[in-house]
Amino acid sequence: MKLYFVISKKNLAVILAAVIIGLILIGQFFTAKQDGFVGSTNAKRVEFLKSLGLAVNETPTEVKNITIPENFSEVYKNYNNLQIESGFNLEKYKGKSAQVYTYSLENETVAHLIVCNDKIVGGDISGNEFDERITGLKGKNK
């Protein structure tokens, strides 16, 4: 038994338009998700760090209020390049208030999370006072 479907050009155009609109909406959903990870609570911030494969002390050692500069100095440009490599971009947050949460990690390193409007928008992992290397938030699984 053979089944045949007959679709007019008009119906095909409507179906294709619906598929394209659906793909655009799905793309917008994923773009919104990538715009920042939820960082409104300590539990969410710790969950984010653990999702990177990091062993984290669940109590922040420091919380600072900052303003991301309107104009980036050379140091900030380099720091933002590190953020871009990790999937973040501080350009969108120029002039905005944010909080920096510092968490102790294993091997005497620390993680800094930059949270703006309850979203994690950047951060880094840095060594102890004798090791000044800074890396992005790529984690062990990336």
Wavefront OBJ file of the C-alpha trace (Angstrom):
o trace
v 0.000 0.000 0.000
v 1.466 3.324 -1.061
v 0.508 6.647 0.449
v 0.980 9.873 -1.411
v 0.810 13.341 0.027
v -0.043 16.240 -2.156
v 1.003 19.610 -0.828
v 0.391 22.788 -2.702
v 3.142 25.385 -3.004
v 1.145 27.687 -0.756
v 0.850 25.049 1.992
v 4.529 24.185 1.629
v 5.419 27.864 2.064
v 3.287 28.053 5.241
v 4.950 24.916 6.659
v 8.436 26.223 5.868
v 7.617 29.602 7.428
v 6.397 27.867 10.589
v 9.581 25.785 10.774
v 11.766 28.867 10.303
v 9.872 30.801 12.986
v 10.187 27.813 15.309
v 13.953 27.659 14.749
v 14.275 31.388 15.417
v 12.346 31.036 18.683
v 14.491 28.089 19.748
v 17.618 30.103 18.906
v 16.350 33.018 21.010
v 15.725 30.660 23.920
v 19.279 29.314 23.827
v 20.743 32.797 23.372
v 18.870 33.970 26.472
v 20.233 30.996 28.407
v 23.798 31.794 27.343
v 23.438 35.412 28.386
v 24.301 34.421 31.941
v 23.980 31.664 34.465
v 21.735 32.179 37.456
v 23.798 33.570 40.321
v 21.110 34.994 42.582
v 21.811 32.649 45.493
v 24.891 31.124 47.046
v 23.571 27.660 46.190
v 23.286 28.589 42.486
v 26.793 30.063 42.421
v 28.270 26.986 44.100
v 26.306 24.741 41.725
v 27.793 26.653 38.782
v 31.346 26.211 40.084
v 30.760 22.512 40.728
v 29.387 22.140 37.186
v 32.851 23.220 36.011
v 34.345 20.291 37.896
v 35.757 22.443 40.689
v 35.986 21.414 44.342
v 34.699 24.517 46.094
v 34.302 25.661 49.692
v 30.602 26.553 49.738
v 30.986 29.751 51.762
v 32.376 32.778 49.926
v 35.494 34.216 51.524
v 34.761 37.717 50.227
v 31.951 39.663 48.555
v 32.694 43.025 46.920
v 30.443 45.528 45.191
v 32.004 46.880 42.006
v 31.102 48.945 38.983
v 32.280 47.561 35.675
v 34.049 50.498 33.996
v 32.420 52.381 31.106
v 35.802 52.564 29.373
v 38.103 49.574 29.566
v 41.767 50.161 30.332
v 44.308 47.857 28.673
v 44.173 45.615 31.769
v 40.379 45.385 31.576
v 40.544 44.678 27.818
v 42.904 41.779 28.495
v 40.655 40.557 31.311
v 37.626 40.753 29.037
v 39.496 38.722 26.398
v 39.876 36.042 29.072
v 36.124 36.293 29.688
v 35.365 35.937 25.965
v 37.531 32.790 25.805
v 35.329 31.379 28.589
v 32.034 32.280 26.911
v 31.382 35.554 28.741
v 31.698 39.184 27.652
v 31.775 42.132 30.032
v 31.208 44.673 27.220
v 27.441 44.368 27.732
v 27.808 45.322 31.390
v 29.904 48.482 31.091
v 28.871 51.015 33.721
v 26.723 48.499 35.616
v 26.965 47.588 39.274
v 27.953 44.020 40.065
v 29.125 41.849 42.919
v 32.310 39.775 42.961
v 32.045 36.599 45.033
v 35.313 34.900 45.964
v 35.323 31.165 46.733
v 38.217 29.026 47.959
v 39.078 26.069 45.756
v 41.414 23.142 46.164
v 45.172 23.649 45.724
v 45.070 27.082 47.357
v 43.341 28.684 44.379
v 40.275 30.893 44.356
v 37.367 31.482 41.997
v 35.913 34.935 41.478
v 32.364 35.139 40.125
v 31.062 38.417 38.735
v 27.299 38.651 39.236
v 25.206 41.374 37.637
v 21.410 41.448 37.955
v 21.442 37.983 39.551
v 23.355 36.440 36.608
v 26.906 35.161 36.523
v 28.440 37.293 33.789
v 32.123 36.488 34.234
v 34.874 35.497 36.569
v 38.208 33.797 36.857
v 40.299 31.306 38.740
v 43.517 32.597 40.224
v 46.355 31.231 42.244
v 47.489 32.076 45.711
v 49.502 35.154 46.599
v 52.685 33.532 45.217
v 51.078 32.383 41.957
v 49.606 35.291 40.046
v 48.290 33.298 37.067
v 44.665 33.921 36.151
v 42.580 31.559 34.040
v 39.036 31.727 32.777
v 36.069 29.800 34.101
v 36.468 26.931 31.677
v 36.659 24.367 34.440
v 38.050 20.874 34.280
v 35.281 19.604 31.995
v 35.714 22.139 29.195
l 1 2 3 4 5 6 7 8 9 10 11 12 13 14 15 16 17 18 19 20 21 22 23 24 25 26 27 28 29 30 31 32 33 34 35 36 37 38 39 40 41 42 43 44 45 46 47 48 49 50 51 52 53 54 55 56 57 58 59 60 61 62 63 64 65 66 67 68 69 70 71 72 73 74 75 76 77 78 79 80 81 82 83 84 85 86 87 88 89 90 91 92 93 94 95 96 97 98 99 100 101 102 103 104 105 106 107 108 109 110 111 112 113 114 115 116 117 118 119 120 121 122 123 124 125 126 127 128 129 130 131 132 133 134 135 136 137 138 139 140 141 142
